Amino acid sequence: MPVLRHTRGARTLSLKLAVRAGLAAGVAFAGLNAQAGELAGVAAAFGNTVVSTYPDGTSQKIWLRADGSWTGLSRRNSPLAGSWAVKGAKVCLRQSQPPTLPVAYCTSLPASSQPGVQWTGRDVAGRAITLSLTKGMPAQYQSAQSQRGSSSPR
């Protein structure tokens, strides 16, 4: 039976790798049915803008890419970049530019995945924020996405 167990393990690993590569998310998944729903919520962000609005009226914008990377602009319009992954019902972002502490910021996925949806969350410091998905992304971020080999789903 060790051969059967090894084959099943190899087959499961291959399936997981194929799903990750096919969705270009690079995420570890708990189960195939759960991952499909979770990624559907994130996939709506590809080619669109996620806006985090703070109580003082300032906002941060990020652009998620299907390859598991993201770019953005801080509330002070400084460039940001990092990687993202789906964990349960949340999308988690790790920032690499500018370098920060090695922690992830996780937020719940909205119930609806259509542009125009708004939901509430908390920032890294625990402050209440409003998140929204707006249609489209600036041209300079579209070209960066094209250079990575991804295409906009519009």
C-alpha positions in Angstrom: 0.0 0.0 0.0 2.8 2.5 0.4 3.0 2.8 -3.4 -0.8 3.7 -3.5 -0.4 6.2 -0.8 2.6 7.8 -2.5 0.7 7.9 -5.8 -2.3 9.5 -4.2 -0.1 12.0 -2.5 1.7 12.8 -5.7 -1.6 13.1 -7.6 -3.0 15.4 -4.9 0.1 17.6 -5.0 0.0 17.7 -8.8 -3.6 18.8 -8.7 -2.9 21.5 -6.2 0.0 22.8 -8.2 -2.1 22.8 -11.4 -4.9 24.7 -9.7 -2.5 27.3 -8.3 -0.7 27.7 -11.6 -4.0 27.8 -13.5 -5.4 30.5 -11.2 -2.0 32.1 -10.9 -2.6 32.8 -7.3 0.2 30.9 -5.7 -2.0 30.2 -2.7 -2.2 27.1 -0.4 -5.8 25.9 -0.5 -7.8 24.1 2.1 -10.2 22.4 -0.3 -11.2 22.6 -4.0 -14.8 23.7 -3.4 -13.9 26.3 -0.9 -11.1 27.7 -3.0 -13.3 28.3 -6.0 -15.7 30.6 -4.1 -12.8 32.4 -2.3 -10.9 33.1 -5.5 -14.0 34.2 -7.3 -14.2 37.1 -4.9 -10.6 38.1 -5.5 -10.7 37.6 -9.3 -13.2 40.5 -9.6 -10.4 42.8 -8.4 -8.1 41.9 -11.4 -8.2 44.9 -13.7 -10.0 46.9 -11.1 -9.1 49.1 -8.1 -9.5 48.3 -4.4 -9.9 51.5 -2.5 -9.4 51.7 1.3 -11.0 54.9 2.7 -10.1 56.1 6.1 -12.3 58.2 8.5 -10.2 61.3 7.7 -11.2 61.0 4.0 -7.8 59.8 2.7 -7.6 56.6 0.7 -5.2 54.0 -0.4 -5.5 52.2 -3.7 -4.3 48.8 -4.7 -4.3 46.7 -7.8 -4.3 42.9 -7.4 -2.9 40.7 -10.2 -3.7 37.1 -11.0 0.0 36.1 -10.5 -0.3 36.8 -6.7 1.3 40.2 -6.8 -0.1 43.6 -6.1 0.9 47.3 -6.5 -0.7 50.4 -5.0 -0.5 53.9 -3.8 -0.5 54.8 -0.1 -2.6 57.5 1.4 0.3 59.8 0.7 0.6 58.6 -2.9 3.8 56.7 -2.3 4.2 53.5 -4.4 3.5 50.2 -2.7 4.0 46.6 -3.8 3.8 43.1 -2.4 2.1 39.7 -2.7 -1.3 38.4 -1.8 -2.9 35.1 -0.9 -6.4 33.8 0.0 -6.7 32.3 3.5 -10.2 31.0 4.3 -12.7 33.8 3.6 -10.0 36.5 3.7 -7.4 37.9 1.3 -4.1 38.6 2.9 -1.5 41.0 1.6 2.2 41.2 2.4 4.0 44.4 1.6 7.5 44.2 0.1 7.9 47.8 -1.2 8.7 49.8 0.8 10.0 47.0 3.1 8.0 46.6 6.3 7.7 44.1 9.1 7.0 40.5 7.8 3.3 40.6 8.7 0.3 40.1 6.5 -2.8 42.3 6.5 -5.9 40.2 6.0 -9.4 41.4 5.3 -12.7 39.6 4.6 -13.8 39.2 1.1 -17.0 41.0 0.2 -20.3 39.1 -0.3 -20.6 40.5 -3.8 -17.6 40.6 -6.1 -18.9 43.2 -8.6 -17.3 46.6 -9.1 -19.2 49.1 -6.9 -19.4 46.8 -3.9 -18.4 48.3 -0.5 -17.6 46.6 2.8 -16.1 47.5 6.1 -12.9 46.4 7.6 -9.9 47.4 9.8 -6.5 48.5 8.8 -3.3 47.0 10.1 -3.5 49.3 13.2 -7.1 48.2 13.9 -8.8 51.5 12.6 -12.1 51.2 10.9 -12.0 51.6 7.1 -14.4 51.3 4.2 -13.2 49.2 1.3 -14.6 49.4 -2.2 -14.0 47.8 -5.6 -14.1 50.4 -8.4 -14.1 49.6 -12.1 -10.9 49.9 -14.0 -7.3 50.8 -13.2 -4.9 53.6 -14.3 -3.1 53.0 -17.5 0.4 52.8 -15.9 -0.8 49.9 -13.8 -2.4 48.2 -16.8 0.9 48.3 -18.7 2.7 46.8 -15.6 0.1 44.0 -15.6 0.7 43.3 -19.3 4.4 43.2 -18.9 4.0 40.5 -16.3 2.1 38.4 -18.8 -1.3 38.9 -17.3 -4.3 40.2 -19.2 -7.1 42.3 -17.9 -10.4 40.3 -17.7 -12.5 43.1 -19.2 
